[in-house]
Structure formats: C-alpha cells, structure tokens
Amino acid sequence: MSGLLGLSWRLLRGGGRRGLLGAGLTAVAVAVSTALLIFSVSANVAFQGRAEREAWRNPVAAGTAAVAVQAVRKDYVRDRTVTVVDLAVLKPGTAPPPGLDRLPAPGEVWFSPALAELARELPAGELAGRFPEKVAGTIGDEALVHPGELVAVRGQAPDSPIMRAAATGDPRDGFPPTRVADFTGTPSPDAQAYQALALIATVLMAVPLLVFGGAAARLTVARRDQRLAALRLVGATPGQVVTMTVAEAVITAVAGAVAGTVLYGLLTPLLAGIEIGGGSWFAADLWPDVPYTLAVLGAVPLLVGLSAVVGLRRVVVSPLGVARRETPPAMRVVRVVALLAVLAVVPTLGAGSAAGVVAVVLGLAFLAINLTGPWVVGVIGGITARTARGPARLLAGRRLVDDPRAAWRTVSGVAMTGFVAGFIGFLSPSSGLLGDADAATLRVTVPTAQASQLTAEARERLSEAGVPARVAVTGTGESRFLAVTVGKPARADETAADETAADETAADEAAVDRARTALGGLVPGRTATSAADEERFGVLLLKDVGTGTVVVLTVSFLVAVVSAGITAASSILDRRQTYALLRLAGTPLEVLNRARRAETLVPLAVMGGGSILVGMFCAVPFSFSSVNIGGMTILLVCVTLGFAGVIGAGAASAPLLRSVTADPAPRPD
C-alpha cells in the first residue's frame, strides 16, 4: 500500500508545470468550497447560540418550587428595542441568570454595554430617566444575543407592583410576572423562526458547494484517466488504480481544505459585521465547535475522493477505450425522471411545512438539477452539431456530445445560482409589505376603573417633560388603552427652507422617547408602545430576509464564477493535445476561442434559464400574494452577472489556450 501511495505522490509531483497547475486548480476549488461550507455550518451554530443565550428571558412557570419571580417586557428608544427584565428573589442564594455575577437587589439595575453607552449619550429624559435605580453592574456577553443588544435587568421586591401586575393577554405587554425554578427558559418563537430560515439558507448555499466540491475531483479528469488507463494496460489491478486515484485526490483535497479553513478564519472578522436579527455577531459565534470543523475538514476530502472513484468505471472496465479516447455511451433519460419526481412533490408543500422538510426538498431539487444537467447538455450538443453553419459551432456541438459532463461542470455553478436566484427572487417579500405604521401615537394598557385618573396623570407627566401631546382613552370593556399622540416640536424659524427631513425625524424621535420616559411606570409592568413598535419584528425580519438574500446570492455567485474560471482552465489542460493538433492542422485560434464560448454559452442559456424556472416553481407554494419587483430585479441582476462572470472566466483562460497551442509538437502526458 505504501508503494502505491508513494507512486501516487510521485505522479502528482512529476506531472510537470501543467500537471501541478491542474492540481492547484483542484486545491483552489476545494479551498473555496471548504471556506463557504464552514460559513454555512457556522450560520446554523451561530443562530442556535443566539437562541440559547436569549432563552433565559423566556421564563417557564415553576409552580410551588419557584426560587424567583421574573417579568419580561420590551421598551423602545431611537427605533431600537430594549429588553427589560424585572427579577424578584424568593429564595436567597439562587444562582443568577447568565451574564450576571449575582442577582440584582431591589433598587439596582444592570445594563448591557450597549445600553449603558446609549444611556450616557442620550439626554436623561429620553432613556436614563426610565431607570432611576442604581446601576450596579454590566451584563456579560453570555446573556446577550448580539454585541449591540440593549438589555436591562432590574431588581424588585416580591411584593412590588411590577411583580404583582396582572396578565393582559396582549403580546405588547411581554411576559407577565412568572414564578420560575431557574433561569434556563426556552427559545423564543422569533429565535426559532431565524433558525428555520438559517437552515433553508444553508441548503441553498451548501448543496451547490457540495456539488462544486465533488466536481473539483473531476478537474483535469481526462489527463488522469489517460494516465490510469495506461497503468491498467501494463498490469495494474482495479484495486491499485482506485487506491492511487483516491490518494491523489485526497492529497490535493486535504491541502485545499486546510487552506479553506485558514481563509475562513481570516474572513471571520468581516463576516461578523453582517447585521442579522438586529445586530452583528460575536466572533466566537461564527467559528463552529471543533467537532463541526473537523467534520467539514473530513467530509470535503472524503467527498472529493468518492467523486474521483465514481468516475473510474471506464478506466477499470475499459482502459483500452479510454486510451483510444472513445466517446462514452450516452446518458439515459431516467435522469430527467428524477427531476420531475422531485418537482411533483413541491405543490404539496406550503407555508406551514416544517423547515426541515422544505430544506430536504430543496436539496433534492438541487441534486436532481445536477443529475439532469449533463443529459440536457448532451441533447443540446446534438442539436448544435446538426444545425451548425460554421466550424466553431460544429466543434462546440461535437464536444458537448463527446463529454457533456465536462461541459456541465463549466456552467453548473451559474445554473445552481440561477436556481437560488429564481427561488429567492420570486419568494422575497417587498420591504413595503407591512406599510408605514404610526410611530407618533403611543398606547398603554390601563385598568378600566383607573382610566380617568391615569389620563390626568399622563397629561401632567407629559407637561412636566415638555412633550406636546394629545391624550385620550380608547377601547371598550376590559380592553382600555391610553392613546398618547405626540405632536411635532415647533420650528424655531418657520422660513428655514433648508431644514432637512432628517432633522425633523430626529426631533420627532426625541419627543417620542421623552414621552416614553414620562409615561414609564404609569401602569406598573406596562410599556408605552406605538403601532410601529408592534410591527418592528416584522420589519426587521423582512430586512433580514433581504440581507440573507444578498449573502446567499453572493456566495452562490462567488461559487459560480470560481467554478466557471477553474473548469474553463481545467478543460484547456485536459484537451491541450487536441487544441495543439487543431492548431497544427491550420485551425485559427479565434475559431477555437469561438468554439469554447459556444460550448459554454449555448448550454448556459438553456440550463441557466431552466434552473431559474425550476427555482421559481419551487418558491410558488411559499410566495406572497404579489410578486416583489425588487426580488425580480435581483433575479435579473444575478442572471446578468452570472452570464458576465462565465464569459469573463472564459476570456481569462484565453492566454492559457494560446500557451498550450504554441507547442508545435505536443507530447502526451
């Protein structure tokens, strides 16, 4: 065995400059796949970590075994959410929540670093005045969803009004006082929604990467098959050929996987700045645990090795046919049946389908497209060859028929990107789906019996704070609300035509924040919120879907361009003897270049458009009532960039074609 491994290493090193270039292309492909796969895995781990760190704020009732009382509500400042947690200790010596050194005593408050900084920056009447308690400490990172999160934990006495507030059933009022046995909690529905979206996004990124990683093992496949066929003809056994192939592929893949891991580590600070869920990321979030990293580092070389072995059937069974460069048998139409079978399942899905089921179906659709692609390319090649009116298209058509798998590898990246763009572009909701909610009218739930008294007190508080506002009681029965409409501050100079809208908005936000502070504690445990506050999560989710769309499409586009560039160069190395002999026969270099472009663009137009339609079809069960024009624009941009990237990749490899055809006496590898 060691002799075979040594021979594999010698063949890899002794392949000459172009042989090393082919191995280098494979290593680069594996490095890109590894880095992006680690990113895909890290995204799920990161969202899971966020959910676990936030779980302590979602109390679970404990009944008689309670050690504390916990109430959680949302407050708002400057269009940002502040999570306020009130704690009352029932049993001394209780372990504190994550991120706190001890439980806060009554009259104490702990701030997250971002909230403490914001409280210092803003006037006291806009934020700090809501927390008259003594600031006793800073909340640690292990209790925060993201570095910029605004969280306050206040200590209360068990018999304080906040700890005895009755539940209203209104989600705006957060979690009512709950007796808890510990501060473990449970993941919130919002966190679970992000985890589901992350899983679907991972499939949209990871499956094309796995396909790309597998295709990396088939780069320069013709040269390797010729060499292995020669070894079979001189007496090498099938087992020896398989061992040598796996050894050569794995050696290159391991080097690429290690380089990809290093590349991801260098990119982590940049990736941590992507804002999702209201903030950026802790750097530790985006680096998966050691088992996950080792799993990726092991899976990628294994995938490359398996992919290399799968392509050895002709070498093992018919080495003479490989040596004579006979055209392999045509692929069967059963490949198309697999795609149709997957698409038949899509209409049975819907918005209520589990994220795991959706992810599996999307993954199968990806794989079915990858399985169908070479068959379609072969059919396109036959049509192109029969209808050719010039040497370039004839050469392109014959090449597509001769090796449709190699042609598919060149365009598969863009085809996969087309599927992703079609799915996301058709599915993405418009940013204006929720409309423009009122942000200047605050509402506070009030007991019916105290409505008149609280109305008067609210007017007095607002007057003392210098906030012009109109106060009224709305609702009927037990659902009564204090509606406070905050007026815009008067301009100092009515003729100042150059006053910007941004200044007016800032003034409005300041007035609303002063009103929130003035109304704080008016009804214990209740927060003054606006309609815009109530839709804040929906708006944030739509924004994050847009950010996720950009990230997923960027990854897919990067894979597509890298795949097109690497496979284009690899194809030239594979066929360098053929190109050189054609040049010796008098074929102009421009004809060869036109043939290469036609060999790429003809299947790209068919498979790229087909994959976009498949992606849009898969998105129909989950789509909104109207198509987002912005999503369609993204789709159009992706198609344009995809075609431009493939054309650019082909043009970039033109000097390599000129180089391999410059040798007047091409020698076999």
C-alpha positions in Angstrom: 0.0 0.0 0.0 2.8 2.4 0.9 4.3 1.8 -2.6 1.1 2.8 -4.3 0.9 5.9 -2.1 4.4 6.8 -3.0 3.8 6.3 -6.7 0.7 8.5 -6.4 2.8 11.2 -4.8 5.5 10.9 -7.5 2.9 11.1 -10.3 1.4 14.1 -8.7 4.7 15.9 -8.3 6.1 14.7 -11.7 3.1 15.9 -13.8 5.1 18.9 -15.0 4.1 22.5 -14.8 0.7 21.9 -16.3 0.1 18.9 -14.1 0.9 21.0 -11.0 -1.4 23.7 -12.4 -4.2 21.2 -12.6 -3.6 20.1 -9.0 -3.5 23.7 -8.0 -6.9 24.4 -9.6 -8.4 21.4 -7.7 -6.9 22.7 -4.4 -8.3 26.2 -5.0 -11.8 24.8 -5.7 -11.7 22.7 -2.6 -10.4 25.7 -0.5 -13.3 27.9 -1.7 -15.8 25.0 -1.0 -14.4 24.4 2.4 -14.4 28.0 3.5 -18.0 28.5 2.4 -19.1 25.2 3.9 -17.7 26.2 7.2 -19.6 29.5 6.9 -22.8 27.6 6.1 -22.4 25.4 9.2 -21.3 28.3 11.3 -24.5 30.2 10.5 -26.7 27.5 12.0 -24.4 27.1 15.0 -24.5 30.9 15.5 -28.3 31.1 15.4 -28.5 28.2 17.8 -26.1 30.0 20.1 -28.2 33.2 19.9 -31.4 31.2 20.8 -29.7 29.6 23.8 -28.4 32.9 25.1 -31.8 34.5 24.8 -33.7 31.6 26.3 -33.3 32.8 29.9 -35.6 35.7 29.1 -38.5 33.4 28.2 -39.5 32.2 31.6 -41.1 28.8 32.2 -43.6 28.6 35.1 -42.4 26.5 38.0 -45.4 26.4 40.3 -44.6 25.8 44.0 -40.9 25.1 43.5 -40.2 28.7 42.5 -37.0 30.5 43.5 -37.7 33.8 41.9 -40.3 35.9 40.0 -39.4 37.1 36.5 -41.2 39.6 34.3 -40.0 40.5 30.8 -41.2 43.3 28.5 -40.0 45.3 25.5 -39.3 49.0 25.6 -38.1 51.2 22.7 -35.7 54.0 22.1 -34.5 55.6 18.9 -36.1 52.9 16.8 -34.3 50.2 18.8 -35.7 47.6 21.1 -34.8 47.5 24.8 -35.4 44.2 26.7 -36.3 44.9 30.3 -36.2 42.0 32.8 -37.5 42.5 36.3 -36.4 40.0 38.9 -37.6 39.4 42.5 -35.7 36.8 44.6 -37.9 34.3 46.6 -35.1 32.1 47.8 -31.8 33.5 48.9 -28.7 32.0 47.3 -30.4 31.4 44.0 -28.0 31.2 41.1 -28.2 34.4 38.9 -29.1 34.4 35.2 -26.3 34.1 32.6 -24.2 37.2 32.4 -24.8 38.4 35.9 -22.3 37.9 38.8 -25.2 38.0 41.3 -28.9 38.7 41.4 -29.8 42.4 41.5 -31.1 43.6 44.8 -34.3 45.8 44.8 -33.3 49.3 43.6 -30.5 48.0 41.4 -30.2 47.7 37.6 -27.7 46.0 35.4 -27.1 47.3 31.9 -25.7 45.7 28.8 -22.6 47.5 27.5 -24.5 49.0 24.5 -27.4 50.2 26.7 -25.0 51.8 29.2 -23.3 53.6 26.4 -26.6 54.8 24.8 -27.9 55.9 28.2 -24.8 58.2 28.6 -25.1 59.6 25.0 -28.8 60.5 25.1 -30.4 63.1 27.4 -31.6 61.6 30.7 -35.2 62.4 29.8 -35.1 60.2 26.7 -33.6 57.0 28.2 -31.8 57.0 31.5 -34.8 58.5 33.3 -36.7 55.2 32.8 -34.2 53.5 35.1 -33.9 55.5 38.3 -32.4 52.6 40.1 -28.7 52.4 40.9 -26.5 51.0 38.1 -24.8 48.0 39.9 -23.1 46.2 37.1 -22.7 45.2 33.4 -24.4 42.2 31.8 -21.9 39.8 30.2 -21.8 38.6 26.6 -23.2 35.2 27.5 -26.6 36.8 28.2 -26.8 38.8 25.0 -28.0 37.9 21.6 -25.5 40.2 19.8 -22.9 42.7 20.9 -25.1 45.8 20.4 -28.2 44.4 22.1 -30.0 46.7 24.6 -30.9 44.8 27.8 -31.6 45.9 31.4 -32.1 43.7 34.4 -33.7 45.3 37.4 -34.1 44.0 41.0 -37.5 44.2 42.5 -39.1 43.3 45.8 -41.5 40.3 45.6 -44.4 42.5 46.6 -43.6 45.4 44.3 -46.5 46.5 41.9 -44.5 45.3 38.9 -44.2 41.8 40.3 -47.9 41.7 41.0 -49.1 43.0 37.7 -51.9 41.0 36.1 -51.6 39.4 32.8 -53.4 41.2 30.0 -53.0 38.6 27.2 -51.7 41.4 25.0 -48.3 40.4 23.4 -47.3 44.0 23.6 -47.1 43.7 27.4 -44.5 40.9 27.2 -44.2 38.1 29.7 -46.3 38.8 32.9 -44.7 38.0 36.3 -43.8 34.3 36.3 -42.6 32.2 39.2 -39.5 30.2 37.9 -37.4 27.4 39.3 -34.3 28.6 37.4 -33.3 30.9 34.6 -33.0 28.2 31.9 -36.0 29.3 29.9 -36.9 28.2 26.4 -36.0 29.5 22.9 -38.4 32.2 21.7 -40.6 31.8 18.6 -38.6 34.6 17.0 -35.4 32.7 17.6 -36.9 29.6 16.2 -38.0 31.4 13.1 -34.5 32.6 12.4 -33.1 29.1 12.9 -35.6 27.8 10.3 -34.6 30.5 7.8 -30.9 29.8 8.5 -31.5 26.1 7.8 -33.1 26.8 4.4 -30.4 29.3 3.6 -27.8 26.7 4.4 -29.3 24.3 1.9 -29.3 27.0 -0.7 -25.6 27.6 -0.1 -24.3 24.2 0.9 -25.7 21.9 -1.8 -24.1 23.8 -4.7 -20.9 23.9 -2.7 -21.0 20.1 -2.2 -21.7 19.7 -6.0 -18.8 22.1 -6.7 -16.5 20.2 -4.3 -17.4 16.9 -5.9 -16.8 18.4 -9.3 -13.3 19.5 -8.1 -12.3 15.9 -8.1 -13.1 15.7 -11.8 -10.9 18.6 -12.8 -8.3 17.6 -15.4 -10.1 14.2 -15.4 -9.1 13.4 -19.0 -5.4 13.6 -18.3 -5.7 11.5 -15.2 -7.9 8.9 -16.9 -5.3 8.6 -19.7 -2.5 8.0 -17.2 -4.5 5.5 -15.2 -5.7 3.7 -18.3 -2.1 3.3 -19.3 -1.3 1.8 -15.9 -4.2 -0.7 -16.2 -3.0 -1.7 -19.7 0.5 -2.5 -18.3 -0.9 -4.7 -15.5 -2.2 -2.5 -12.6 -5.2 -4.1 -10.8 -8.5 -2.3 -10.4 -7.8 -2.0 -6.7 -4.5 -0.4 -7.3 -6.0 2.1 -9.7 -8.7 3.0 -7.2 -6.1 3.4 -4.4 -3.9 5.6 -6.5 -6.8 7.8 -7.6 -8.1 8.2 -4.0 -4.6 9.0 -2.8 -4.0 11.6 -5.4 -7.4 13.3 -4.9 -7.3 13.2 -1.2 -3.7 14.7 -1.0 -4.9 17.6 -3.1 -8.2 17.9 -1.2 -6.6 17.9 2.2 -4.3 20.8 1.2 -7.2 22.7 -0.2 -9.4 22.0 2.9 -6.7 23.3 5.3 -6.2 26.4 3.1 -10.0 27.0 3.1 -10.1 26.7 6.9 -7.4 29.4 7.1 -9.2 31.5 4.6 -12.4 31.3 6.6 -10.5 32.3 9.8 -9.2 35.4 8.0 -12.7 36.4 6.8 -14.4 35.9 10.2 -14.0 39.5 11.4 -15.5 40.7 8.1 -18.4 38.2 8.4 -19.1 39.2 12.0 -20.1 42.7 10.8 -23.1 41.4 8.9 -26.2 42.5 10.8 -28.9 40.0 11.2 -31.6 39.9 13.9 -30.9 43.5 14.9 -27.2 43.4 15.3 -23.8 42.0 14.3 -22.2 38.8 15.7 -19.7 37.8 18.4 -16.6 36.5 16.6 -17.0 33.3 18.6 -20.4 32.7 17.2 -19.1 32.4 13.6 -16.5 29.8 14.5 -18.1 26.4 14.8 -17.1 24.0 17.6 -14.1 21.7 16.9 -16.3 18.7 16.1 -18.1 20.7 13.3 -14.9 22.0 11.9 -13.3 18.5 11.9 -16.4 17.1 10.3 -16.1 19.6 7.4 -12.4 19.0 7.1 -13.1 15.3 6.9 -16.2 15.4 4.7 -14.7 17.5 1.9 -11.7 15.3 1.2 -14.0 12.3 1.5 -16.4 13.8 -1.0 -13.6 14.5 -3.4 -12.2 11.0 -3.0 -15.6 9.4 -3.6 -16.3 11.6 -6.6 -12.9 10.7 -8.1 -13.7 7.0 -7.6 -17.1 7.3 -9.2 -15.5 8.5 -12.4 -13.2 5.4 -12.6 -15.7 3.0 -14.1 -14.5 3.3 -17.6 -10.8 3.2 -16.6 -11.3 0.0 -14.6 -13.7 -1.7 -17.1 -12.5 -0.5 -20.4 -9.0 1.0 -20.2 -8.4 0.5 -23.9 -11.4 2.6 -24.7 -10.1 5.4 -22.5 -6.7 5.2 -24.1 -8.2 5.4 -27.6 -10.4 8.3 -26.4 -13.7 6.6 -27.5 -16.8 8.6 -26.9 -18.6 7.1 -23.8 -22.2 5.8 -24.1 -24.9 8.4 -24.0 -26.7 9.1 -20.7 -30.2 7.9 -20.1 -33.4 9.9 -19.9 -34.0 8.5 -16.4 -32.1 11.5 -15.1 -34.9 13.7 -16.2 -37.4 11.5 -14.4 -35.6 12.1 -11.1 -36.1 15.9 -11.5 -39.8 15.5 -12.5 -40.3 13.3 -9.4 -38.9 16.0 -7.1 -40.9 18.8 -8.7 -44.1 16.7 -8.3 -43.6 16.9 -4.5 -43.3 20.7 -4.5 -47.0 21.6 -4.8 -47.7 19.5 -1.7 -45.7 21.9 0.4 -46.8 25.2 1.9 -46.1 28.0 4.3 -46.9 25.6 7.2 -44.4 23.0 6.2 -41.6 22.2 8.6 -38.3 23.9 7.8 -36.6 20.5 7.7 -39.0 19.2 5.1 -38.6 22.3 2.9 -34.8 22.0 3.2 -34.8 18.4 2.1 -37.0 19.1 -0.9 -34.8 22.0 -2.0 -31.7 19.9 -1.5 -33.2 17.1 -3.7 -34.2 19.7 -6.3 -30.5 20.9 -6.4 -29.2 17.3 -6.8 -31.8 16.5 -9.4 -30.8 19.5 -11.5 -27.2 18.5 -11.2 -28.1 15.0 -12.3 -30.2 16.2 -15.2 -27.8 18.8 -16.4 -25.3 16.6 -18.2 -28.1 14.8 -20.1 -29.6 18.1 -21.2 -26.2 19.3 -22.3 -25.7 16.2 -24.4 -29.1 16.8 -26.1 -28.1 20.4 -26.7 -24.8 19.3 -28.2 -26.5 17.0 -30.7 -28.9 19.8 -31.8 -26.0 22.3 -32.0 -23.8 19.9 -34.1 -26.7 19.1 -36.5 -27.6 22.8 -37.1 -24.1 24.1 -37.2 -23.3 26.5 -40.0 -19.7 27.1 -39.3 -16.6 25.3 -37.8 -16.8 26.9 -34.4 -20.4 25.7 -33.6 -19.6 22.3 -35.1 -16.6 21.9 -32.8 -18.7 23.1 -29.9 -21.6 20.7 -30.7 -19.3 17.7 -31.1 -17.5 18.5 -27.9 -20.8 18.7 -26.0 -21.8 15.3 -27.3 -18.4 13.8 -26.6 -18.2 14.9 -23.0 -21.4 16.5 -21.7 -20.3 16.1 -18.1 -17.2 18.3 -18.6 -19.4 21.0 -20.3 -21.9 20.8 -17.5 -19.2 21.4 -14.9 -18.4 24.7 -16.6 -21.9 26.0 -16.4 -23.2 24.1 -13.3 -22.2 26.9 -10.9 -24.3 29.5 -12.8 -27.2 27.1 -13.2 -27.2 26.5 -9.4 -27.0 30.2 -8.9 -30.0 30.6 -11.2 -32.0 28.2 -9.1 -31.2 30.1 -5.9 -31.9 33.5 -7.6 -35.2 32.2 -9.0 -36.3 30.8 -5.7 -35.3 33.8 -3.6 -36.3 36.4 -6.2 -39.8 35.0 -6.6 -40.2 34.5 -2.8 -38.7 37.6 -1.3 -41.4 39.9 0.1 -41.4 43.6 -0.6 -40.0 45.8 2.1 -43.2 47.8 2.0 -45.4 44.8 2.6 -46.3 46.0 6.1 -46.9 49.6 5.1 -45.9 52.6 7.1 -47.1 52.2 10.7 -47.8 55.2 13.0 -44.8 55.8 15.2 -46.1 59.0 16.9 -49.1 57.6 18.8 -48.2 55.6 22.0 -50.6 53.2 23.6 -50.6 52.0 27.2 -53.0 49.3 28.5 -54.9 50.7 31.6 -57.4 49.3 34.0 -60.9 50.5 33.2 -61.6 51.7 36.7 -58.5 53.9 36.7 -58.7 55.3 33.1 -59.8 58.8 34.1 -57.2 59.1 36.9 -54.4 57.8 34.7 -55.4 60.1 31.8 -54.9 63.1 34.1 -51.7 61.8 35.5 -50.4 61.2 31.9 -51.2 64.7 30.9 -49.4 66.1 33.9 -46.3 64.0 33.3 -46.1 64.9 29.7 -46.5 68.6 30.5 -43.6 68.4 33.1 -41.4 66.7 30.5 -42.2 69.4 27.9 -43.8 67.0 25.4 -46.7 68.4 23.4 -49.2 65.6 23.1 -52.9 64.8 23.0 -54.1 62.1 25.5 -57.3 60.1 25.1 -58.9 56.8 26.3 -59.8 54.3 23.6 -61.3 50.8 23.6 -64.2 49.3 25.4 -64.9 46.9 28.3 -61.7 45.5 29.9 -59.5 46.4 26.9 -58.9 50.1 27.5 -55.9 52.0 26.2 -54.4 55.3 26.9 -53.6 56.8 23.4 -50.9 59.5 23.5 -50.4 61.3 20.2 -47.1 63.1 20.3 -47.0 66.4 18.4 -44.1 67.6 16.3 -41.9 70.3 18.0 -42.4 73.7 16.5 -39.7 75.0 14.3 -37.7 77.9 15.6 -37.7 79.5 12.2 -40.7 78.8 10.0 -38.9 80.2 7.0 -35.9 77.9 7.3 -36.4 76.1 4.0 -33.1 74.3 4.2 -34.0 72.3 7.3 -33.6 68.7 6.4 -36.1 65.9 6.8 -33.5 64.0 8.9 -33.5 66.9 11.4 -37.3 66.7 11.7 -37.2 62.9 12.1 -34.6 63.2 14.9 -36.7 65.8 16.7 -39.8 63.6 16.4 -37.9 60.5 17.8 -36.6 62.6 20.7 -40.1 63.8 21.5 -41.5 60.3 21.4 -38.6 59.0 23.6 -39.3 61.7 26.1 -42.9 60.7 26.1 -42.0 57.1 26.7 -39.8 58.1 29.6 -42.5 60.3 31.1 -45.1 57.5 30.8 -42.7 54.9 32.3 -44.3 53.4 35.5 -47.7 55.0 34.9 -49.1 51.5 34.9 -46.7 49.0 36.6 -45.3 46.5 34.2 -46.8 48.2 31.1 -44.8 49.9 28.3 -46.0 52.7 26.0 -45.7 51.3 22.5 -46.7 52.5 19.1 -48.1 50.7 16.0 -44.6 50.9 14.5 -43.2 49.2 17.6 -45.7 46.3 17.3 -44.6 45.7 13.7 -40.9 46.2 14.4 -40.1 42.5 14.4 -41.9 42.0 11.0 -40.0 44.9 9.5 -36.7 43.6 11.0 -37.5 40.1 9.6 -38.2 41.5 6.1 -34.9 43.5 6.3 -33.0 40.4 7.4 -34.6 38.3 4.6 -33.1 40.9 2.2 -29.7 40.7 3.9 -29.8 36.9 3.8 -30.8 37.1 0.1 -27.7 39.2 -0.6 -25.5 36.9 1.4 -26.8 33.7 -0.2 -26.6 35.1 -3.7 -23.1 36.5 -3.1 -22.0 33.0 -2.0 -23.7 31.4 -5.0 -22.3 33.9 -7.4 -18.8 33.5 -6.0 -19.1 29.8 -6.4 -20.4 30.2 -9.9 -17.6 32.5 -11.1 -14.8 30.5 -9.4 -16.3 27.3 -10.8 -16.5 28.7 -14.3 -13.0 30.0 -14.2 -11.4 26.9 -12.7 -13.3 24.4 -15.0 -12.5 26.6 -18.1 -8.8 26.4 -17.3 -9.0 22.7 -16.5 -10.8 22.0 -19.7 -8.0 23.5 -21.7 -5.4 21.4 -19.8 -7.5 18.3 -20.4 -7.6 18.9 -24.2 -4.3 20.6 -24.7 -3.2 17.9 -27.2 -6.4 18.2 -29.2 -6.2 22.0 -29.3 -2.5 21.8 -30.3 -3.2 19.4 -33.1 -6.1 21.5 -34.4 -3.7 24.5 -34.5 -1.1 22.4 -36.4 -3.9 21.5 -38.8 -4.4 25.1 -39.5 -7.4 26.0 -37.3 -7.3 29.7 -36.4 -7.0 30.4 -32.7 -10.1 32.7 -32.9 -12.1 29.7 -34.2 -11.1 27.7 -31.1 -12.0 30.5 -28.8 -15.4 30.9 -30.5 -16.0 27.2 -30.2 -15.2 27.4 -26.5 -17.6 30.3 -26.0 -20.3 28.5 -27.9 -19.6 25.3 -25.9 -20.3 27.3 -22.7 -23.0 29.8 -23.7 -25.4 27.5 -25.5 -25.9 25.1 -22.6 -25.7 28.0 -20.2 -28.6 29.8 -21.8 -30.8 26.6 -21.7 -29.8 25.3 -18.3 -29.5 28.7 -16.7 -33.0 29.7 -17.8 -34.3 26.2 -16.9 -32.9 26.3 -13.4 -34.3 29.8 -12.8 -37.8 28.5 -13.8 -37.4 25.5 -11.5 -36.4 27.8 -8.6 -39.4 30.0 -9.2 -41.6 26.9 -9.4 -40.3 25.7 -6.0 -41.0 29.1 -4.5 -44.6 29.2 -5.6 -46.1 27.4 -2.5 -44.4 29.9 -0.2 -44.9 33.1 -2.2 -46.8 36.1 -1.1 -49.9 37.3 -2.9 -47.9 39.7 -5.0 -44.5 39.4 -6.7 -41.8 41.7 -5.3 -40.4 43.9 -8.1 -37.2 44.3 -6.1 -36.9 40.5 -6.0 -37.3 40.3 -9.7 -34.7 43.0 -10.1 -32.3 41.0 -8.0 -33.1 38.0 -10.2 -32.3 40.0 -13.4 -29.1 41.3 -11.9 -28.0 37.8 -10.9 -28.6 36.4 -14.4 -26.7 39.3 -15.9 -23.8 38.9 -13.5 -23.8 35.1 -14.0 -23.5 35.3 -17.8 -20.9 38.1 -17.5 -18.9 36.0 -15.0 -18.9 32.9 -17.2 -17.9 35.0 -20.2 -15.2 36.7 -18.2 -13.9 33.4 -16.9 -13.6 32.1 -20.5 -11.8 35.2 -21.6 -9.4 35.0 -18.7 -8.4 31.5 -19.8 -7.7 32.5 -23.4 -3.9 33.1 -22.7 -3.7 29.6 -21.4 -5.2 28.3 -24.6 -2.7 30.3 -26.6 0.1 28.8 -24.4 -0.9 25.2 -24.9 -1.3 25.6 -28.7 2.1 27.3 -29.1 3.9 23.9 -28.8 4.4 22.6 -32.4 5.0 19.1 -31.2 2.5 18.3 -28.3 3.6 15.3 -26.3 1.2 13.0 -24.3 1.1 13.5 -20.6 
